[in-house]
Amino acid sequence: MSLRLVQIGATGRGRRVALVDEPKLTLLGRNESIYEFAQAAIARGISLTKLIEESVTSEQIDYDPVYEAKSDWKLLRAFDHPQQCHRCLVSGTGLTHKASAENRQSMHETATESDSMKMFRSGLEGGRPEAGKIGVSPEWFYKGVGTVLKGHGQELGVPAHGDDGGEEAELAGAYVIGPDGVPYRIGMMQGNEFSDHVLEAKNYLYLASSKLRVCSIGPELVVDPDFSEVTGRAWIERKGETIWEASQHSGEKWITHTLANLEHHHFKHGFHRMPGDAHIHFFGADNFSFRKRLKLQDGDVMAIQFGGFGRALRNPLRIEREPAKLVTVRAL
């Protein structure tokens, strides 16, 4: 079975990495972050799994209080660059799922096939090349650097200048770049890619701006998971009641590209292979509440859970109430 890891922290005790061993968390020694474990495994030329197994301690804590925010130990982001958050690039691939393409089509309904649907169909036709071959390029977007990442239980905010905020249930890959410039996949996590669908619906050229929002990952990182077919669900809670839910599908069976092709087209850029950098890349959403034009409200809780990826990722929504303020640039 794949190993499931969490990153936790406590005031006065620093950071730790723990192995999920339900209903316990087994603390690991050696390193304080998954990033550091990955770099150490690369340096020794061994698998991350082997290094983790060598680092297991006898220290255990109960998982429930940590997950429910009732412990001194708090869940951190499932993966990050622990020293330099600006060296973690957060990006994603869109239109890899039919439902996502259909939702985009409905936002910009035209008499002819939209560019979004054309992009989806290009993936169907050329996104699964033979091993060793390069397939068609997917849609790609930028979300920000590590400062946009939130963990389980943390708020996802709609800024004053935003039109909306909505969940996008996805799986995301975590990567580090080795000293020789080679990308290494550490594992995968559940993620809420979270974006501004109302802004995007105004004009598809606002897509890039609609993606510049916070997002969340976790609570667990799965080392070397099976990505052939993954199913799960996402749901929205309002005042303790579920007001929307939908099944979710991911993995290579459900997306238009192979994982290798998605990774190639991200890392083909030399500036995405800078030694020591970290990357988090979202693989695309299947079904989300905006398709039903559900308007999320302040305090709503977005929840996501995929089979085999541990406990549900839950994040409350917070809407900034203050009016947008003009940002003035000073001349030097």
JOPEGI-V618776 format. One record per helix or strand. SS is the DSSP state (2 for helix, 1 for strand). FROM is the first residue (numbers start at 1). LEN is the number of residues. If there is no record, write none. Layout:
ss->{SS | SS}
from->{FROM | FROM}
len->{LEN | LEN}
This chain:
ss->{1 | 1 | 1 | 2 | 2 | 1 | 2 | 1 | 2 | 1 | 2 | 2 | 1 | 2 | 1 | 1 | 1 | 1 | 1 | 1 | 2 | 2 | 1 | 1 | 1 | 2 | 2 | 1 | 2 | 1 | 1}
from->{4 | 14 | 24 | 34 | 48 | 56 | 63 | 74 | 85 | 88 | 98 | 115 | 139 | 146 | 149 | 156 | 166 | 169 | 183 | 195 | 197 | 204 | 215 | 230 | 241 | 259 | 270 | 278 | 289 | 301 | 313}
len->{7 | 8 | 5 | 11 | 7 | 7 | 5 | 2 | 3 | 7 | 10 | 12 | 7 | 3 | 2 | 3 | 1 | 9 | 10 | 1 | 6 | 7 | 9 | 9 | 10 | 9 | 3 | 5 | 4 | 6 | 7}
